[in-house]
């Protein structure tokens, strides 16, 4: 019985420290404008260092999942999949 209590305390301790690392989902609604991370988007800049870190603002058109949003991208970014994760 004592061992079960010690294991439960250890699990609570680990759970508290793990939950501190996570943040809640920001309140994004359909119609809001958002910025997207440009880390994996190819640009014409000579150096990645000189590129912008975020692109946008772009309008959110729908919410297909719990943590994903469909964003209305301009024509020059049509080769990019327009569903983005919240993070």
Order of alpha helices (4+ residues) and beta strands (2+ residues): alpha-beta-beta-beta-beta
